[in-house]
């Protein structure tokens, strides 16, 4: 992260000089006024220049793009990278061919990349936490709908047989989908058991 101290007749003059040297726009930096300066008596006696410290803000969007490009190049995948942020959620969508390789078995590769990107964005804890969502070919939505259907089928099976059913291990996001889908079911309960990464959802009949 670039940090520069600059002086000038005024704080504004010092800032202009710093921005010129750093080659960035005003909204890309944080400013700390070290000394607001003084014009002195009759602008002659006791004059003192203003002094500031300017720090260039982290461009985590650029960091995301750079990391993804490196991964795609290593995997020899050509894809368009689209990034947008809304209410502290950074949404990244990749569009191109051979996206199945990037998704991996039941989204494992996509989830791993999403986890790494979250670490990159939230490193150093120098800003408000950002949730990162990585998607391609609308996989997240399709997977969510698949899990909802599966949850309802399992619920019916538990009601029919009276036997408890355990899902295969899932990540926290997918477990939440199962819990949410069945949370208002009058006849079954859901809970999670086990340790990550083998934690799974269990569906059982509610006790009378």
C-alpha atoms as an extended CHARMM CRD file, in Angstrom:
* protein
*
       208  EXT
         1         1  UNK       CA              0.0000000000        0.0000000000        0.0000000000  PROA      1               0.0000000000
         2         2  UNK       CA              1.5510000000        3.3170000000       -1.0960000000  PROA      2               0.0000000000
         3         3  UNK       CA              1.9880000000        6.0320000000        1.5440000000  PROA      3               0.0000000000
         4         4  UNK       CA              3.3460000000        9.4990000000        0.8420000000  PROA      4               0.0000000000
         5         5  UNK       CA              3.8840000000       12.6230000000        2.9290000000  PROA      5               0.0000000000
         6         6  UNK       CA              3.4900000000       15.9350000000        1.1110000000  PROA      6               0.0000000000
         7         7  UNK       CA              3.7060000000       19.6140000000        1.9620000000  PROA      7               0.0000000000
         8         8  UNK       CA              2.2500000000       22.7590000000        0.4320000000  PROA      8               0.0000000000
         9         9  UNK       CA              1.0760000000       26.2730000000        1.2250000000  PROA      9               0.0000000000
        10        10  UNK       CA             -2.3000000000       24.7490000000        2.1130000000  PROA      10              0.0000000000
        11        11  UNK       CA             -3.6490000000       21.2730000000        2.7100000000  PROA      11              0.0000000000
        12        12  UNK       CA             -5.2790000000       21.4070000000       -0.7080000000  PROA      12              0.0000000000
        13        13  UNK       CA             -1.9870000000       22.3230000000       -2.3730000000  PROA      13              0.0000000000
        14        14  UNK       CA             -0.2370000000       19.4620000000       -0.5680000000  PROA      14              0.0000000000
        15        15  UNK       CA             -2.9850000000       17.0680000000       -1.6600000000  PROA      15              0.0000000000
        16        16  UNK       CA             -2.7350000000       18.1110000000       -5.3070000000  PROA      16              0.0000000000
        17        17  UNK       CA              0.9970000000       17.4850000000       -5.2080000000  PROA      17              0.0000000000
        18        18  UNK       CA              0.5460000000       14.0740000000       -3.5980000000  PROA      18              0.0000000000
        19        19  UNK       CA             -2.1040000000       12.9670000000       -6.0950000000  PROA      19              0.0000000000
        20        20  UNK       CA              0.1250000000       14.0350000000       -8.9560000000  PROA      20              0.0000000000
        21        21  UNK       CA              3.0590000000       12.0350000000       -7.6150000000  PROA      21              0.0000000000
        22        22  UNK       CA              0.9440000000        8.9780000000       -6.8350000000  PROA      22              0.0000000000
        23        23  UNK       CA             -0.9320000000        9.2370000000      -10.1480000000  PROA      23              0.0000000000
        24        24  UNK       CA             -4.3260000000        8.5280000000       -8.5660000000  PROA      24              0.0000000000
        25        25  UNK       CA             -7.6930000000       10.2590000000       -8.1850000000  PROA      25              0.0000000000
        26        26  UNK       CA             -8.9570000000       11.8490000000       -4.9640000000  PROA      26              0.0000000000
        27        27  UNK       CA            -11.4140000000        9.0350000000       -4.1930000000  PROA      27              0.0000000000
        28        28  UNK       CA             -8.6040000000        6.4710000000       -4.2600000000  PROA      28              0.0000000000
        29        29  UNK       CA             -6.7490000000        7.8230000000       -1.2240000000  PROA      29              0.0000000000
        30        30  UNK       CA             -7.1040000000        8.3850000000        2.5180000000  PROA      30              0.0000000000
        31        31  UNK       CA             -5.7580000000       11.6750000000        3.9110000000  PROA      31              0.0000000000
        32        32  UNK       CA             -4.3100000000       12.4320000000        7.3240000000  PROA      32              0.0000000000
        33        33  UNK       CA             -3.5380000000       16.0740000000        8.0800000000  PROA      33              0.0000000000
        34        34  UNK       CA             -0.2940000000       16.2050000000       10.0690000000  PROA      34              0.0000000000
        35        35  UNK       CA             -0.0790000000       19.9860000000       10.1610000000  PROA      35              0.0000000000
        36        36  UNK       CA             -2.6480000000       22.3870000000        8.7390000000  PROA      36              0.0000000000
        37        37  UNK       CA              0.1000000000       25.0060000000        8.3820000000  PROA      37              0.0000000000
        38        38  UNK       CA              0.0760000000       28.7110000000        9.2000000000  PROA      38              0.0000000000
        39        39  UNK       CA              0.1560000000       31.8880000000        7.1120000000  PROA      39              0.0000000000
        40        40  UNK       CA              2.0190000000       33.6150000000        9.9090000000  PROA      40              0.0000000000
        41        41  UNK       CA              1.9320000000       37.3320000000       10.7130000000  PROA      41              0.0000000000
        42        42  UNK       CA              1.2560000000       39.3760000000        7.5600000000  PROA      42              0.0000000000
        43        43  UNK       CA              2.1310000000       36.2410000000        5.5670000000  PROA      43              0.0000000000
        44        44  UNK       CA              5.7640000000       36.9010000000        6.4460000000  PROA      44              0.0000000000
        45        45  UNK       CA              6.6260000000       35.9560000000       10.0000000000  PROA      45              0.0000000000
        46        46  UNK       CA              6.0410000000       32.4560000000       11.3640000000  PROA      46              0.0000000000
        47        47  UNK       CA              4.7360000000       30.9400000000        8.1650000000  PROA      47              0.0000000000
        48        48  UNK       CA              4.5360000000       27.1550000000        8.1920000000  PROA      48              0.0000000000
        49        49  UNK       CA              3.6130000000       24.8260000000        5.3280000000  PROA      49              0.0000000000
        50        50  UNK       CA              0.7590000000       22.3740000000        5.5700000000  PROA      50              0.0000000000
        51        51  UNK       CA              1.7880000000       18.7380000000        5.8400000000  PROA      51              0.0000000000
        52        52  UNK       CA             -0.2950000000       15.6630000000        5.0770000000  PROA      52              0.0000000000
        53        53  UNK       CA              0.0740000000       11.9110000000        4.8400000000  PROA      53              0.0000000000
        54        54  UNK       CA             -1.6900000000       10.2840000000        1.9010000000  PROA      54              0.0000000000
        55        55  UNK       CA             -2.3660000000        6.5440000000        1.7260000000  PROA      55              0.0000000000
        56        56  UNK       CA             -3.6250000000        4.8390000000       -1.4300000000  PROA      56              0.0000000000
        57        57  UNK       CA             -6.6790000000        2.7080000000       -0.6950000000  PROA      57              0.0000000000
        58        58  UNK       CA             -6.6120000000       -0.9920000000       -1.4340000000  PROA      58              0.0000000000
        59        59  UNK       CA             -8.1540000000       -1.8250000000       -4.7900000000  PROA      59              0.0000000000
        60        60  UNK       CA             -9.5610000000       -5.2250000000       -3.8600000000  PROA      60              0.0000000000
        61        61  UNK       CA            -11.5600000000       -5.4050000000       -7.0890000000  PROA      61              0.0000000000
        62        62  UNK       CA             -8.3030000000       -5.2340000000       -9.0460000000  PROA      62              0.0000000000
        63        63  UNK       CA             -6.7930000000       -7.8420000000       -6.7030000000  PROA      63              0.0000000000
        64        64  UNK       CA             -9.7390000000      -10.1400000000       -7.4260000000  PROA      64              0.0000000000
        65        65  UNK       CA             -9.4270000000       -9.6900000000      -11.1630000000  PROA      65              0.0000000000
        66        66  UNK       CA             -5.6670000000      -10.3010000000      -11.1020000000  PROA      66              0.0000000000
        67        67  UNK       CA             -6.0190000000      -13.4870000000       -9.0390000000  PROA      67              0.0000000000
        68        68  UNK       CA             -8.8030000000      -14.8970000000      -11.2230000000  PROA      68              0.0000000000
        69        69  UNK       CA             -6.8370000000      -14.1530000000      -14.3880000000  PROA      69              0.0000000000
        70        70  UNK       CA             -3.8350000000      -16.0470000000      -13.0210000000  PROA      70              0.0000000000
        71        71  UNK       CA             -6.0080000000      -19.0490000000      -12.1170000000  PROA      71              0.0000000000
        72        72  UNK       CA             -7.7530000000      -19.0610000000      -15.4900000000  PROA      72              0.0000000000
        73        73  UNK       CA             -4.4310000000      -18.8730000000      -17.3200000000  PROA      73              0.0000000000
        74        74  UNK       CA             -3.0410000000      -21.7910000000      -15.3130000000  PROA      74              0.0000000000
        75        75  UNK       CA             -6.1770000000      -23.8110000000      -16.0950000000  PROA      75              0.0000000000
        76        76  UNK       CA             -5.9990000000      -22.6740000000      -19.7420000000  PROA      76              0.0000000000
        77        77  UNK       CA             -9.5530000000      -21.3690000000      -19.6000000000  PROA      77              0.0000000000
        78        78  UNK       CA            -10.7490000000      -18.3350000000      -21.5250000000  PROA      78              0.0000000000
        79        79  UNK       CA            -13.4960000000      -16.4650000000      -19.7170000000  PROA      79              0.0000000000
        80        80  UNK       CA            -14.9270000000      -13.0000000000      -19.2690000000  PROA      80              0.0000000000
        81        81  UNK       CA            -14.6960000000      -11.7390000000      -15.6930000000  PROA      81              0.0000000000
        82        82  UNK       CA            -17.5830000000       -9.5680000000      -14.4640000000  PROA      82              0.0000000000
        83        83  UNK       CA            -17.4290000000       -8.0400000000      -10.9890000000  PROA      83              0.0000000000
        84        84  UNK       CA            -19.9300000000       -5.8540000000       -9.1730000000  PROA      84              0.0000000000
        85        85  UNK       CA            -20.4770000000       -4.9300000000       -5.5330000000  PROA      85              0.0000000000
        86        86  UNK       CA            -23.7790000000       -4.3530000000       -3.7900000000  PROA      86              0.0000000000
        87        87  UNK       CA            -24.2790000000       -3.8540000000       -0.0220000000  PROA      87              0.0000000000
        88        88  UNK       CA            -20.8620000000       -5.3350000000        0.8260000000  PROA      88              0.0000000000
        89        89  UNK       CA            -21.4640000000       -8.3870000000       -1.3550000000  PROA      89              0.0000000000
        90        90  UNK       CA            -18.8740000000       -8.7630000000       -4.1120000000  PROA      90              0.0000000000
        91        91  UNK       CA            -20.4520000000      -10.7550000000       -6.9460000000  PROA      91              0.0000000000
        92        92  UNK       CA            -18.1120000000      -12.3010000000       -9.4990000000  PROA      92              0.0000000000
        93        93  UNK       CA            -19.4440000000      -14.0120000000      -12.6020000000  PROA      93              0.0000000000
        94        94  UNK       CA            -17.3330000000      -15.8780000000      -15.1430000000  PROA      94              0.0000000000
        95        95  UNK       CA            -18.6090000000      -16.4180000000      -18.6700000000  PROA      95              0.0000000000
        96        96  UNK       CA            -16.9710000000      -18.6330000000      -21.2450000000  PROA      96              0.0000000000
        97        97  UNK       CA            -16.5740000000      -22.1950000000      -22.4900000000  PROA      97              0.0000000000
        98        98  UNK       CA            -15.3310000000      -25.1850000000      -20.4460000000  PROA      98              0.0000000000
        99        99  UNK       CA            -16.8670000000      -23.7760000000      -17.2690000000  PROA      99              0.0000000000
       100       100  UNK       CA            -17.5620000000      -27.3010000000      -16.0490000000  PROA      100             0.0000000000
       101       101  UNK       CA            -13.8690000000      -27.6350000000      -15.2340000000  PROA      101             0.0000000000
       102       102  UNK       CA            -14.0890000000      -24.5060000000      -13.1130000000  PROA      102             0.0000000000
       103       103  UNK       CA            -17.2030000000      -25.7000000000      -11.2940000000  PROA      103             0.0000000000
       104       104  UNK       CA            -15.7870000000      -29.1160000000      -10.4250000000  PROA      104             0.0000000000
       105       105  UNK       CA            -17.6190000000      -31.9930000000       -8.7390000000  PROA      105             0.0000000000
       106       106  UNK       CA            -20.7600000000      -30.5170000000       -7.1560000000  PROA      106             0.0000000000
       107       107  UNK       CA            -19.1710000000      -27.0850000000       -7.1840000000  PROA      107             0.0000000000
       108       108  UNK       CA            -16.1210000000      -28.0070000000       -5.0920000000  PROA      108             0.0000000000
       109       109  UNK       CA            -13.6370000000      -26.1730000000       -7.3270000000  PROA      109             0.0000000000
       110       110  UNK       CA            -15.8840000000      -23.1110000000       -7.5140000000  PROA      110             0.0000000000
       111       111  UNK       CA            -16.3260000000      -23.1340000000       -3.7280000000  PROA      111             0.0000000000
       112       112  UNK       CA            -12.5700000000      -23.4060000000       -3.1630000000  PROA      112             0.0000000000
       113       113  UNK       CA            -11.8900000000      -20.4430000000       -5.4490000000  PROA      113             0.0000000000
       114       114  UNK       CA            -14.6450000000      -18.4530000000       -3.7470000000  PROA      114             0.0000000000
       115       115  UNK       CA            -13.0540000000      -19.1670000000       -0.3600000000  PROA      115             0.0000000000
       116       116  UNK       CA             -9.6220000000      -18.0240000000       -1.5530000000  PROA      116             0.0000000000
       117       117  UNK       CA            -11.1060000000      -14.8450000000       -3.0300000000  PROA      117             0.0000000000
       118       118  UNK       CA            -12.8350000000      -14.1000000000        0.2750000000  PROA      118             0.0000000000
       119       119  UNK       CA             -9.4750000000      -14.4150000000        2.0440000000  PROA      119             0.0000000000
       120       120  UNK       CA             -7.8830000000      -12.0230000000       -0.4560000000  PROA      120             0.0000000000
       121       121  UNK       CA            -10.6160000000       -9.4070000000       -0.1340000000  PROA      121             0.0000000000
       122       122  UNK       CA            -10.8380000000       -9.5320000000        3.6570000000  PROA      122             0.0000000000
       123       123  UNK       CA             -7.1480000000       -9.8500000000        4.4660000000  PROA      123             0.0000000000
       124       124  UNK       CA             -5.6960000000       -7.5250000000        7.1270000000  PROA      124             0.0000000000
       125       125  UNK       CA             -9.2490000000       -6.6730000000        8.3070000000  PROA      125             0.0000000000
       126       126  UNK       CA             -8.6280000000       -3.0710000000        7.2100000000  PROA      126             0.0000000000
       127       127  UNK       CA            -12.1970000000       -2.5010000000        6.0250000000  PROA      127             0.0000000000
       128       128  UNK       CA            -15.7490000000       -3.7130000000        6.5810000000  PROA      128             0.0000000000
       129       129  UNK       CA            -16.1960000000       -7.4280000000        5.8470000000  PROA      129             0.0000000000
       130       130  UNK       CA            -17.1820000000       -8.2300000000        2.2680000000  PROA      130             0.0000000000
       131       131  UNK       CA            -19.0450000000      -11.4000000000        1.3280000000  PROA      131             0.0000000000
       132       132  UNK       CA            -17.7450000000      -12.8860000000       -1.9070000000  PROA      132             0.0000000000
       133       133  UNK       CA            -19.9490000000      -14.8790000000       -4.2950000000  PROA      133             0.0000000000
       134       134  UNK       CA            -18.3090000000      -16.5680000000       -7.2930000000  PROA      134             0.0000000000
       135       135  UNK       CA            -20.5940000000      -17.9990000000       -9.9630000000  PROA      135             0.0000000000
       136       136  UNK       CA            -20.6070000000      -19.2110000000      -13.5500000000  PROA      136             0.0000000000
       137       137  UNK       CA            -23.3670000000      -20.4050000000      -15.8680000000  PROA      137             0.0000000000
       138       138  UNK       CA            -25.8870000000      -19.6030000000      -13.0930000000  PROA      138             0.0000000000
       139       139  UNK       CA            -24.5820000000      -22.6440000000      -11.1970000000  PROA      139             0.0000000000
       140       140  UNK       CA            -25.4010000000      -21.2640000000       -7.7390000000  PROA      140             0.0000000000
       141       141  UNK       CA            -29.1000000000      -20.8150000000       -8.5340000000  PROA      141             0.0000000000
       142       142  UNK       CA            -29.3620000000      -24.2210000000      -10.2170000000  PROA      142             0.0000000000
       143       143  UNK       CA            -27.6390000000      -25.9120000000       -7.2770000000  PROA      143             0.0000000000
       144       144  UNK       CA            -29.9190000000      -24.1250000000       -4.8120000000  PROA      144             0.0000000000
       145       145  UNK       CA            -33.0450000000      -25.3200000000       -6.6270000000  PROA      145             0.0000000000
       146       146  UNK       CA            -31.6520000000      -28.8710000000       -6.7400000000  PROA      146             0.0000000000
       147       147  UNK       CA            -31.0070000000      -28.8310000000       -2.9820000000  PROA      147             0.0000000000
       148       148  UNK       CA            -34.4800000000      -27.4880000000       -2.2370000000  PROA      148             0.0000000000
       149       149  UNK       CA            -36.0690000000      -30.3030000000       -4.2380000000  PROA      149             0.0000000000
       150       150  UNK       CA            -33.8230000000      -32.8360000000       -2.5110000000  PROA      150             0.0000000000
       151       151  UNK       CA            -34.7140000000      -31.4380000000        0.9240000000  PROA      151             0.0000000000
       152       152  UNK       CA            -38.4310000000      -31.7840000000        0.2150000000  PROA      152             0.0000000000
       153       153  UNK       CA            -37.9940000000      -35.3680000000       -1.0620000000  PROA      153             0.0000000000
       154       154  UNK       CA            -36.0170000000      -36.3400000000        2.0330000000  PROA      154             0.0000000000
       155       155  UNK       CA            -38.6640000000      -34.7440000000        4.2410000000  PROA      155             0.0000000000
       156       156  UNK       CA            -41.3660000000      -36.8530000000        2.6100000000  PROA      156             0.0000000000
       157       157  UNK       CA            -39.2440000000      -39.9830000000        3.0410000000  PROA      157             0.0000000000
       158       158  UNK       CA            -38.7190000000      -39.2830000000        6.7450000000  PROA      158             0.0000000000
       159       159  UNK       CA            -42.4790000000      -38.7220000000        7.2260000000  PROA      159             0.0000000000
       160       160  UNK       CA            -43.2920000000      -41.9160000000        5.3230000000  PROA      160             0.0000000000
       161       161  UNK       CA            -40.7740000000      -44.2440000000        6.9670000000  PROA      161             0.0000000000
       162       162  UNK       CA            -40.2280000000      -42.5620000000       10.3170000000  PROA      162             0.0000000000
       163       163  UNK       CA            -36.4900000000      -43.0680000000        9.8630000000  PROA      163             0.0000000000
       164       164  UNK       CA            -33.8490000000      -40.3490000000       10.2710000000  PROA      164             0.0000000000
       165       165  UNK       CA            -31.9620000000      -39.4140000000        7.0940000000  PROA      165             0.0000000000
       166       166  UNK       CA            -28.4480000000      -37.9900000000        6.9410000000  PROA      166             0.0000000000
       167       167  UNK       CA            -27.3070000000      -35.9470000000        3.9480000000  PROA      167             0.0000000000
       168       168  UNK       CA            -23.8210000000      -36.2510000000        2.5150000000  PROA      168             0.0000000000
       169       169  UNK       CA            -21.3190000000      -33.6450000000        3.8350000000  PROA      169             0.0000000000
       170       170  UNK       CA            -22.0180000000      -30.1330000000        2.5590000000  PROA      170             0.0000000000
       171       171  UNK       CA            -20.4730000000      -26.7070000000        2.9190000000  PROA      171             0.0000000000
       172       172  UNK       CA            -22.1570000000      -24.1600000000        5.2710000000  PROA      172             0.0000000000
       173       173  UNK       CA            -23.9440000000      -22.3770000000        2.3940000000  PROA      173             0.0000000000
       174       174  UNK       CA            -25.5950000000      -25.5670000000        1.1410000000  PROA      174             0.0000000000
       175       175  UNK       CA            -26.5220000000      -26.7170000000        4.6550000000  PROA      175             0.0000000000
       176       176  UNK       CA            -28.2980000000      -23.4000000000        5.2150000000  PROA      176             0.0000000000
       177       177  UNK       CA            -30.3980000000      -24.0450000000        2.1080000000  PROA      177             0.0000000000
       178       178  UNK       CA            -31.5760000000      -27.4000000000        3.5050000000  PROA      178             0.0000000000
       179       179  UNK       CA            -32.3360000000      -25.9350000000        6.9290000000  PROA      179             0.0000000000
       180       180  UNK       CA            -34.1550000000      -22.9550000000        5.4110000000  PROA      180             0.0000000000
       181       181  UNK       CA            -36.2590000000      -25.1120000000        3.0740000000  PROA      181             0.0000000000
       182       182  UNK       CA            -37.5140000000      -27.3050000000        5.9160000000  PROA      182             0.0000000000
       183       183  UNK       CA            -37.6110000000      -24.8140000000        8.7670000000  PROA      183             0.0000000000
       184       184  UNK       CA            -41.3960000000      -24.4220000000        8.5640000000  PROA      184             0.0000000000
       185       185  UNK       CA            -42.1270000000      -28.1190000000        8.0730000000  PROA      185             0.0000000000
       186       186  UNK       CA            -44.4890000000      -29.1240000000       10.8740000000  PROA      186             0.0000000000
       187       187  UNK       CA            -43.3820000000      -32.7660000000       10.9710000000  PROA      187             0.0000000000
       188       188  UNK       CA            -39.5830000000      -32.7950000000       10.6920000000  PROA      188             0.0000000000
       189       189  UNK       CA            -36.5740000000      -31.2440000000       12.4210000000  PROA      189             0.0000000000
       190       190  UNK       CA            -33.1700000000      -30.5200000000       10.8940000000  PROA      190             0.0000000000
       191       191  UNK       CA            -29.7970000000      -30.1140000000       12.5490000000  PROA      191             0.0000000000
       192       192  UNK       CA            -26.1400000000      -30.3960000000       11.5910000000  PROA      192             0.0000000000
       193       193  UNK       CA            -23.5980000000      -32.8460000000       12.9800000000  PROA      193             0.0000000000
       194       194  UNK       CA            -19.9060000000      -33.5950000000       12.5130000000  PROA      194             0.0000000000
       195       195  UNK       CA            -16.8570000000      -31.4290000000       11.9760000000  PROA      195             0.0000000000
       196       196  UNK       CA            -15.8780000000      -29.4810000000        8.8900000000  PROA      196             0.0000000000
       197       197  UNK       CA            -15.3930000000      -30.4040000000        6.1060000000  PROA      197             0.0000000000
       198       198  UNK       CA            -17.5300000000      -33.4900000000        6.8680000000  PROA      198             0.0000000000
       199       199  UNK       CA            -20.3770000000      -31.6840000000        8.6020000000  PROA      199             0.0000000000
       200       200  UNK       CA            -23.7890000000      -32.8040000000        7.3450000000  PROA      200             0.0000000000
       201       201  UNK       CA            -27.5170000000      -32.0950000000        7.7620000000  PROA      201             0.0000000000
       202       202  UNK       CA            -29.7120000000      -34.6020000000        9.5700000000  PROA      202             0.0000000000
       203       203  UNK       CA            -33.4820000000      -34.7530000000        9.0700000000  PROA      203             0.0000000000
       204       204  UNK       CA            -35.6570000000      -36.5370000000       11.6660000000  PROA      204             0.0000000000
       205       205  UNK       CA            -39.2900000000      -36.6880000000       12.7650000000  PROA      205             0.0000000000
       206       206  UNK       CA            -40.2810000000      -34.1170000000       15.3380000000  PROA      206             0.0000000000
       207       207  UNK       CA            -40.8710000000      -35.5210000000       18.7800000000  PROA      207             0.0000000000
       208       208  UNK       CA            -44.4650000000      -35.5820000000       19.8700000000  PROA      208             0.0000000000
